[in-house]
Amino acid sequence: MTLRLGYNTNGFGHHRLLDALDLLADIGYTSVGLTLDVHHAPPDTTDFGALGGELTARGLLPVVETGARFLLDPRRKHHPSLLSAGGADRRRDFYMRCIDAAAAVGAPCISLWSGRAEGDDPWGPLVQGLHQVCAYADAARVHVAFEPEPGMFVETMAQFAQLRKRLQHPRLGLTLDVGHVRCLEDETPAVVVERWAVELGNVHLDDHRRGVHEHLFFGEGEIDFPPLMEALKRAASDRELPATVELSRHSHDAAETARRAYEFLAPLI
């Protein structure tokens, strides 16, 4: 099996989706983070069966990403979440539509996060909502890859470990953003990959500096990529593991950024 190098469509904010997929396939990518958003594969109007055919024709293994900023609320970024006092049901239903989309396009998992803490006990609504989402994913034979995100209720690997203890569902795994690891964790991304390899369902690739949540191009931050990519290759030895570049703020130069990212990463795998 193998590590499948990909790119997130949130980094192609000014391209038509099929044009972006053509560019990624031509560069050499073999997976794609498909962010369902207002302009790329909106969940209410997209023919995901047809889109799955387009992905297969280009040799791109998809992961369905759920991090569209303003899809559910045009005024508040990433709102509502599973932790919201009002609207948590809308977030849960959105995740279920994303699971349907994943099943239709042939994606092994959807990727999601907790949202910001609201109320006195965020664990209760988070675990309850995720349990419903995982049950729905189980019926669809899709996995749920949870991403610790700086600034959200679950932002560290220690908190993810707490979540796994509270919700021991076989469909729940991990999306690991290696930049977030550098931002918040004491251990290196390579060490974290080795420790959590069994849980890994999805990987986000970007560079970061310690203590600053800013997705940087490779070489502009502090991550040592050769040992990290070796760890990811070992983690992918018994499966196909998608590892997608996440540089949404580079959309203004998407085609060139995607090419340069591939040239940086491909020799390491």
N, C-alpha and C positions, 0 to 999 in steps of 0.2 A: 504494500500500500504506500501512500505517498502524501506529502504535504502539497496542498493545492493552493498555489499563489494566486491571489485575486485582488480586486479593487472594489471599493464601495461606491455605488452610484450616487451617494450624496456628495461625492467629489466631482460630479458632472452636472452641476445644477443648471448649466446653460446649454446643455445638449439634449436632443431627443433621445429617449431611452435606447432605441434600436441603433442609433448612431453611436452611442456610448458603448454598447455591447460589441459593435463591429470594431471600434478602435481597440478595445481591450483584447479581443481575440486576435487581432492583427499584431498587437505588441507581443503576445505570447502568454497572457494570463489564462489560467484554466479554471478559475472560480470567480464568483462575483457576489458581493454583498448587495442584495437588492433591497434598497430602502423604499418601502411603500410610502409615497408622498403625493402631494397635490398635483405634481407634474410628471412623476415617474410611477407608473403602476398604481394609481389610486385604487384602493380595495373595492370600492363600490361600483366601478365602471370597467375594470380591466378583465379581459378574457385570459385568465391565468393558464388555461389549457393551451391556448395558442402561444402564449408567452413561453411556456415550458418547451414547446417545439422550437422556438427561436433560440432558446438557451442551449438545447441539445445540439442544434445544428452548428452552433459556434463552439461546442466543447466546453461550455462554462457550467460548472457545478454551482448552483445558487445556495445562498443562505438568505432567509428573509429577515431583514433588519426592521425594527419597529420604532426607531428613534427619530421619526419625522418631527420637526420642531413645532409646527403650527397646524398640523392636520386636524386635530380634534378641537382646538381652540385658537382662532386667529389672533388673539390678543395676548395669550399667556403661553410661553414656551413650555413644551412637554407637560401640558396640563389638559385634562386631569390625569392623575396617576391612580394606581391601585390604593394609594394612601389618602386620596382626596376625600374629604367629608361629603362633597357633592360631586358626582360624576365618576366614581370608581367603577360603576357598572358599564359606563361607556368605554373606559379603558379596557376592562375585561372583555367586552364584546369585540372591541377592535383586535385584541390579541387572538380571539377565536377566529375572526375573519382572516387574520394573518396565518393562522394554522391551516385553514382551508386553502389559502393561496400556496403555502409551502407544499402541501400534499399535491396540489395541481401542477406545480412547476417542477417537482422532484427535489425539493430542498430537504436535507436531513433534519434541519432545525430552524426555529425562529430564535432571534436574540432580543432580549428585553432587559429592563432594569427596574429599580424599586420606585423611583420618584423621590421627591423631597419629603422629609418627615412632616406629618401633620397629626395633631392630636397627642394625647398622653401616652398611647401605647401603639406605635406604628407596627410592631410585630404582628399584632392580631389581624388587622385588615390585610397586611401583606401576605401572611401565610394563608389566610382564607382565600384571598383572590388567586394566589399562585396555585393553590390546590385545585381550584376549579379550572384554571387554565391547563394545568398538567393533566387533569382527568380528560379534558377535551382533546389534548394533544395525544394522549394514549390511544384514544379511539381512532385517531387519524394516523397513528404510527409516525408521529413527528416528535422530535425532542425539543425541549425548552432550555436554551442556554442563557443563563443569568449573568449579567455583566455588573460587577462592582464599578460604580461611577463616582468620581470625586464630586463632592457637594450634595450627593443624594444620601438617603438614609443608610443604604448599604453601599459603602464606598471602599472598604478595605477587605483583604482576604480573611482577616479574623472575623469580620461581620458575615462574610459569605459562609464561613465555617459554622457560625451560629445558625444561619438560615438552613443549612443542610441538616443540622441536628433537629431543627423545628419542623422541617418538611422533608422527610426521607422518601421522596417519590422517585421511582426509577426513571422517569422521563426528565427529571431536573438535572441539568449539568451546568457547565461554566463557559461563559464567554470571557476570555482574558484579553484585555487591552494592555499590551506590553508597556505602553506609555504611562498608563495609569499606575502600573506597578512602580515605575521609576519615580513618578510623582509622589506617591504616598507610602510605599513599603520600604522597610529597611533592607530587605533581601534584593538581590539582583533579579531582573526578569528571567534569566536562565535558571536560577535556582527555584523560582516560583513555578516555572513550567515543569521542572522535574518533580516538584512536590505534588502538583495538582494534575499531572498528566492523565490520570485515569478519568478525571472529571471533564477534561477539555472536550468541548463540542465545536468551538468556534474561537478564532483568534483575530484580534485587530492589531495591525502593524502601523506604528508611527514612532517618532522620536519625541522625547520629553526631557525636561530638566526637573530636578528635585524640587518639590513644593510648588510647582507652577503648572496648572492644568491648561496647557496649550499644546495642541497637536502640531509638531514640527516636522519638516522634511528630514529625511535620514541624513545623519551627520551634523545636524544643527543642534542636537541635544546631547545627552550624556549616556545614552545606551550603547553598550558594547554588543554589536550585532552578530559577529561570528559565533561566539558561544551560545547566544540566544537561538540562532537559527539551527545550530547543531542539536540543541535541546528539543526544538520543535520537530526536527526530523526524527529524532528518537521517539517522541510522543506519537508521531504519525506512522510508526513502523507497522502497526496492526490495523490501520484504518485509513480512510481518506479524510484528512483534516483540512478544512478551509482556513486560510490565513489571508485576510484581506486588508489592503492598505486603506486607512481611514484618514483622509485629508480633505474634509468638507470645505474648509476655508480656502482651498487652492482651486476652486472651480473656475476662477477667471483664467487659469492656465492649465486646464484639466488634461488635455491631450499630451502636452509636454511633461507635465508633472508625472502622469502615469507612465510615460516612457522612461523618464529618469529613475522613477521608483523601481521599475522592473530591472533596469540595468544595474541598480545598486543591490537588489535582493536576489535576483536569479543566480548569480555566481555563488551565492552562499548556500544554495540548496541543490 
